[in-house]
Amino acid sequence: MPLILNISTALETACVSIARDGALLQELTNREPKDHSSFLQVAIKQLLSSLQIDIQQIDAVTVIEGPGSYTGLRVGMAAAKGLCYAINKPLITINSLEALTASALNELQTDIPELLLCPMIDARRMEVYTAIYGSNLQIILNPSALILNPLSFEDFFNRHPILFFGSGAEKWGRLCANPKAVGFHKIEIQSKILSNLSFKKYLAKEFADIAYSEPLYIKEFFSPNA
């Protein structure tokens, strides 16, 4: 009966949750992106106290690895790695685009034949972090950074309807006129879905290397102090 601490600070809404056997026990959220750092440690302590769980009882720590906010990714990864070192427990990393897609499948529950799913994370201006998945979360297009234009995804539209969602979907909706675009939704990562994904990885022993794990920026990160 593994207890897993899940950390998600990559996007606008940060969330910390604890799950047992993939079932969400409790979560805390923060919707102020600039406050994710101060929120995180306090939220972890509050959850452990509320559930009367000692940190040593945690069997693994999961973190959203990216893509997303550079600052949010660094905050989450550093906290997760620090905890894993401190309690000597494994680290699990999950791609934010995969977590968004699993959340969209749960929330929208569409049954359109041959539908492809396209998560979009706003990367400012007309750029997004995106990928394309099938209905079983199989990767059709690997995660990448994309500057949107009216012909984006045209090759996929020729064969499939596509559902778009995430923080970048709205601006793409204003640009896209293809009738095979079946929706533009602002989906967030759901804690219960993240709990389920992390539990599956735990059972499969798909653990990340604590020493070498880094945020998935997709684009190269430049420090303002460099």
C-alpha positions as CSV (number, residue, x, y, z in Angstrom):
1,M,0.0,0.0,0.0
2,P,2.5,2.7,-1.2
3,L,2.1,6.3,0.0
4,I,3.2,8.7,-2.7
5,L,3.8,12.4,-2.4
6,N,3.0,14.2,-5.7
7,I,4.4,17.6,-6.5
8,S,3.2,19.7,-9.5
9,T,4.6,23.2,-9.8
10,A,5.3,23.4,-13.6
11,L,2.1,25.3,-14.6
12,E,0.0,28.2,-13.4
13,T,-1.6,26.2,-10.6
14,A,0.7,24.4,-8.2
15,C,-0.6,21.3,-6.4
16,V,0.8,19.0,-3.7
17,S,-1.0,15.8,-2.9
18,I,-0.7,12.5,-1.2
19,A,-2.1,9.3,-2.5
20,R,-2.3,5.7,-1.3
21,D,-2.4,2.9,-3.9
22,G,-3.1,5.5,-6.6
23,A,-6.1,6.9,-4.8
24,L,-6.0,10.6,-3.8
25,L,-6.1,11.2,-0.1
26,Q,-5.8,15.0,0.1
27,E,-4.4,17.9,-1.9
28,L,-3.5,21.6,-1.5
29,T,-3.3,24.0,-4.4
30,N,-1.9,27.4,-5.2
31,R,-3.0,29.6,-8.1
32,E,-0.4,32.3,-7.8
33,P,2.5,31.3,-10.0
34,K,5.0,33.6,-8.4
35,D,4.3,32.0,-5.0
36,H,4.9,28.4,-5.8
37,S,8.2,28.3,-4.0
38,S,6.9,29.6,-0.7
39,F,3.7,27.5,-1.1
40,L,5.4,24.2,-1.6
41,Q,7.2,23.4,1.6
42,V,4.4,24.7,3.8
43,A,1.8,22.6,1.8
44,I,3.9,19.4,2.2
45,K,4.0,20.0,6.0
46,Q,0.3,20.7,6.2
47,L,-0.6,17.6,4.2
48,L,1.5,15.3,6.4
49,S,0.2,16.9,9.5
50,S,-3.5,16.7,8.4
51,L,-3.2,13.1,7.4
52,Q,-1.0,12.2,10.4
53,I,1.7,10.8,8.2
54,D,5.4,10.9,9.1
55,I,7.6,11.8,6.2
56,Q,9.5,8.5,6.6
57,Q,6.2,6.7,5.7
58,I,6.3,8.2,2.2
59,D,7.3,5.4,-0.2
60,A,8.1,7.7,-3.2
61,V,8.0,11.3,-4.4
62,T,6.6,12.2,-7.8
63,V,7.3,15.5,-9.5
64,I,6.1,17.0,-12.8
65,E,9.4,17.3,-14.7
66,G,8.1,19.7,-17.5
67,P,7.8,21.4,-19.8
68,G,6.4,24.5,-18.2
69,S,7.5,27.5,-16.2
70,Y,11.3,27.5,-15.8
71,T,11.1,28.7,-12.2
72,G,8.3,26.3,-11.3
73,L,10.1,23.4,-12.7
74,R,13.3,24.2,-10.8
75,V,11.4,24.6,-7.5
76,G,9.5,21.3,-7.9
77,M,12.5,19.3,-9.0
78,A,14.8,20.6,-6.2
79,A,12.2,19.9,-3.5
80,A,11.4,16.4,-4.8
81,K,15.1,15.4,-5.1
82,G,15.9,16.9,-1.7
83,L,13.1,14.9,-0.1
84,C,14.2,11.7,-1.8
85,Y,17.7,12.1,-0.6
86,A,16.5,12.9,3.0
87,I,14.2,9.9,3.3
88,N,16.1,7.6,1.0
89,K,13.0,6.9,-1.2
90,P,12.7,6.7,-5.0
91,L,11.9,9.6,-7.4
92,I,9.2,9.4,-10.0
93,T,9.1,12.0,-12.9
94,I,6.1,12.6,-15.1
95,N,5.8,14.8,-18.2
96,S,3.4,17.7,-17.8
97,L,1.9,17.2,-21.3
98,E,1.2,13.5,-20.6
99,A,-0.5,14.4,-17.3
100,L,-2.6,17.1,-19.0
101,T,-3.7,14.6,-21.7
102,A,-4.7,12.0,-19.1
103,S,-6.6,14.7,-17.2
104,A,-8.4,15.7,-20.4
105,L,-9.3,12.1,-21.1
106,N,-10.8,11.9,-17.7
107,E,-12.6,15.3,-17.7
108,L,-13.9,15.5,-21.3
109,Q,-14.7,11.7,-21.8
110,T,-15.0,12.1,-25.6
111,D,-15.7,9.0,-27.8
112,I,-14.9,10.5,-31.3
113,P,-13.4,7.8,-33.5
114,E,-9.6,8.1,-34.3
115,L,-9.4,11.3,-32.1
116,L,-6.0,12.6,-31.4
117,L,-5.3,14.7,-28.2
118,C,-3.1,17.7,-28.3
119,P,-2.0,19.4,-25.0
120,M,-0.7,22.9,-25.2
121,I,1.2,24.8,-22.5
122,D,1.5,28.6,-23.2
123,A,5.1,29.6,-23.8
124,R,4.2,33.3,-24.5
125,R,3.6,35.1,-27.8
126,M,2.5,32.5,-30.3
127,E,4.7,29.7,-29.0
128,V,3.5,26.6,-27.1
129,Y,4.9,23.5,-25.6
130,T,2.9,20.7,-27.2
131,A,2.7,17.0,-28.3
132,I,0.1,14.7,-29.7
133,Y,-1.2,11.6,-28.1
134,G,-3.6,8.8,-29.0
135,S,-6.5,7.8,-26.8
136,N,-4.3,5.3,-24.8
137,L,-1.7,8.0,-24.1
138,Q,0.6,6.6,-26.9
139,I,2.9,9.3,-28.2
140,I,2.2,10.3,-31.8
141,L,4.2,13.5,-31.8
142,N,7.0,14.0,-29.3
143,P,7.0,17.0,-26.9
144,S,8.4,20.1,-28.5
145,A,8.2,23.8,-28.7
146,L,6.1,25.1,-31.5
147,I,5.4,28.6,-32.9
148,L,1.8,28.4,-34.1
149,N,0.6,29.4,-37.5
150,P,-2.6,28.8,-39.4
151,L,-1.2,25.6,-41.0
152,S,0.1,24.0,-37.8
153,F,-1.0,20.3,-37.5
154,E,-2.2,20.3,-41.1
155,D,-0.7,16.8,-41.8
156,F,-2.5,15.4,-38.8
157,F,-5.8,17.1,-39.6
158,N,-5.7,15.3,-43.0
159,R,-6.2,12.0,-41.2
160,H,-7.7,12.7,-37.7
161,P,-9.9,15.1,-35.7
162,I,-7.9,16.7,-32.9
163,L,-8.9,17.9,-29.5
164,F,-6.8,20.8,-28.1
165,F,-6.5,21.7,-24.4
166,G,-4.3,23.4,-21.9
167,S,-3.2,27.0,-21.2
168,G,-2.1,27.5,-24.8
169,A,-5.3,26.2,-26.5
170,E,-7.2,29.4,-26.4
171,K,-4.8,31.4,-28.5
172,W,-4.6,28.5,-31.0
173,G,-8.3,28.5,-31.1
174,R,-8.3,32.1,-32.3
175,L,-5.9,31.1,-35.1
176,C,-7.2,27.7,-36.2
177,A,-10.0,27.4,-38.7
178,N,-9.8,23.7,-39.5
179,P,-13.2,22.0,-39.0
180,K,-11.4,18.9,-37.6
181,A,-10.4,20.8,-34.5
182,V,-13.1,19.5,-32.2
183,G,-12.5,21.8,-29.2
184,F,-10.2,24.1,-27.3
185,H,-10.4,23.6,-23.5
186,K,-8.5,25.0,-20.6
187,I,-7.6,21.8,-18.8
188,E,-5.4,21.6,-15.7
189,I,-3.5,18.6,-14.3
190,Q,-5.8,16.8,-11.9
191,S,-4.3,15.5,-8.7
192,K,-6.3,12.2,-8.9
193,I,-4.9,11.6,-12.4
194,L,-1.4,12.4,-11.3
195,S,-1.8,10.0,-8.4
196,N,-2.9,7.3,-10.7
197,L,0.0,7.9,-13.1
198,S,2.6,7.9,-10.4
199,F,1.2,4.7,-8.8
200,K,1.5,2.9,-12.2
201,K,5.1,4.0,-12.4
202,Y,5.8,2.9,-8.9
203,L,4.4,-0.6,-9.5
204,A,6.5,-0.8,-12.7
205,K,9.6,0.5,-10.8
206,E,10.0,3.3,-13.3
207,F,12.2,5.4,-11.0
208,A,14.3,8.4,-12.1
209,D,17.9,8.8,-11.2
210,I,17.9,11.2,-8.3
211,A,21.4,12.4,-9.0
212,Y,21.0,13.2,-12.7
213,S,17.3,14.1,-13.0
214,E,16.7,17.6,-14.3
215,P,13.7,19.7,-15.4
216,L,12.5,19.1,-18.9
217,Y,12.8,22.6,-20.3
218,I,12.5,21.5,-24.0
219,K,14.0,24.9,-24.9
220,E,17.5,25.7,-23.5
221,F,17.4,27.5,-20.2
222,F,19.5,30.7,-19.8
223,S,20.0,32.0,-16.2
224,P,19.5,35.8,-16.0
225,N,22.6,35.8,-13.7
226,A,24.8,34.0,-16.2
